[in-house]
Amino acid sequence: MANKYIDLQFLMSSAKNDIEQVKEFIEDVLELNAVSIGSLNSAFENNNFAEMKATAHMLKSSADIFDSAVYKQNLVNLEGKCKEGDKESIGKALKDVSTIAAAWESELREELTKLA
């Protein structure tokens, strides 16, 4: 089954097909993403929309590396909602990001297992 949310082609090319380097990078991104999603949720609870916007912006680079247009678009949407400052719409956008992030992370874990 083809991946829906990630594509390792860019990463593999950048790493010159060094499987160990790719695995290490995926592990680092998985850890960073989990921490960042936790930060987004905490910032939301504290109405810190500027922090949420900055975290979403930072996460877009991970989405780019794995050619995840869906994840990136959800992060862009969250950034925009944080700029607007409406807590209800930010909450909905955060829920969307969290849902996609979980699927994205699941696919990354599957790829990591295949590379092992």
C-alpha positions as CSV (number, residue, x, y, z in Angstrom):
1,M,0.0,0.0,0.0
2,A,1.4,3.4,-0.9
3,N,1.9,6.0,1.7
4,K,-0.8,8.7,1.9
5,Y,1.1,11.3,3.9
6,I,4.8,10.8,3.3
7,D,7.3,10.2,0.6
8,L,10.9,9.3,1.5
9,Q,12.3,10.0,-1.9
10,F,13.7,13.5,-1.1
11,L,15.2,12.3,2.2
12,M,16.8,9.2,0.6
13,S,18.3,11.3,-2.1
14,S,19.6,13.9,0.4
15,A,21.1,11.2,2.5
16,K,22.6,9.5,-0.6
17,N,20.6,6.4,0.2
18,D,22.4,5.9,3.6
19,I,19.8,3.8,5.3
20,E,21.3,4.3,8.8
21,Q,21.2,8.1,8.4
22,V,17.6,8.0,7.1
23,K,16.6,5.9,10.1
24,E,18.2,8.2,12.6
25,F,16.6,11.2,10.9
26,I,13.2,9.6,11.0
27,E,13.6,8.7,14.7
28,D,14.7,12.3,15.5
29,V,11.7,13.8,13.5
30,L,9.3,11.4,15.3
31,E,10.5,12.6,18.7
32,L,10.5,16.2,17.7
33,N,7.0,15.9,16.2
34,A,5.6,14.3,19.4
35,V,7.1,17.0,21.6
36,S,5.8,19.7,19.2
37,I,2.3,18.4,19.1
38,G,2.4,18.4,22.9
39,S,3.6,22.0,22.9
40,L,0.8,23.0,20.6
41,N,-1.8,21.5,22.9
42,S,-0.2,23.1,26.0
43,A,0.0,26.5,24.2
44,F,-3.7,26.2,23.2
45,E,-4.7,25.5,26.8
46,N,-2.8,28.7,27.8
47,N,-4.2,30.8,24.9
48,N,-0.6,31.3,23.7
49,F,-1.5,31.5,20.0
50,A,1.9,33.2,19.1
51,E,3.7,30.1,20.4
52,M,1.3,27.8,18.5
53,K,1.9,29.8,15.3
54,A,5.7,29.5,15.8
55,T,5.5,25.8,16.5
56,A,3.3,25.1,13.5
57,H,5.7,27.1,11.3
58,M,8.6,25.1,12.5
59,L,6.8,21.8,11.9
60,K,6.3,22.7,8.2
61,S,10.0,21.9,7.5
62,S,9.4,18.3,8.6
63,A,6.4,18.1,6.4
64,D,8.5,19.4,3.5
65,I,11.3,16.9,4.0
66,F,8.8,14.0,3.7
67,D,6.8,15.7,0.9
68,S,3.7,15.8,3.0
69,A,1.4,18.3,1.3
70,V,-1.6,17.4,3.5
71,Y,0.3,17.8,6.7
72,K,1.9,21.0,5.6
73,Q,-1.4,22.5,4.5
74,N,-3.0,21.7,7.9
75,L,0.0,23.4,9.6
76,V,-0.4,26.4,7.3
77,N,-4.1,26.6,8.2
78,L,-3.3,26.4,11.9
79,E,-0.8,29.2,11.5
80,G,-3.4,31.4,9.8
81,K,-6.0,30.6,12.5
82,C,-3.5,31.5,15.2
83,K,-2.9,34.8,13.5
84,E,-6.6,35.5,13.5
85,G,-6.9,34.7,17.2
86,D,-10.3,33.0,17.3
87,K,-10.0,30.2,19.8
88,E,-12.8,28.1,18.4
89,S,-11.3,28.0,14.9
90,I,-7.8,27.5,16.3
91,G,-9.1,24.5,18.3
92,K,-10.6,23.0,15.1
93,A,-7.4,23.5,13.2
94,L,-5.4,22.0,16.0
95,K,-7.6,19.0,16.0
96,D,-7.1,18.6,12.2
97,V,-3.3,18.9,12.7
98,S,-3.3,16.4,15.5
99,T,-5.3,13.9,13.4
100,I,-3.0,14.2,10.4
101,A,0.1,14.2,12.6
102,A,-1.0,10.9,14.1
103,A,-1.4,9.3,10.6
104,W,1.8,10.9,9.4
105,E,3.7,9.5,12.4
106,S,2.2,6.1,11.9
107,E,3.4,6.1,8.3
108,L,6.9,7.2,9.4
109,R,7.0,4.4,11.9
110,E,6.0,1.9,9.2
111,E,8.8,3.1,7.0
112,L,11.2,2.9,9.9
113,T,10.3,-0.7,10.4
114,K,10.8,-1.5,6.7
115,L,14.2,0.1,6.8
116,A,15.3,-1.9,9.9
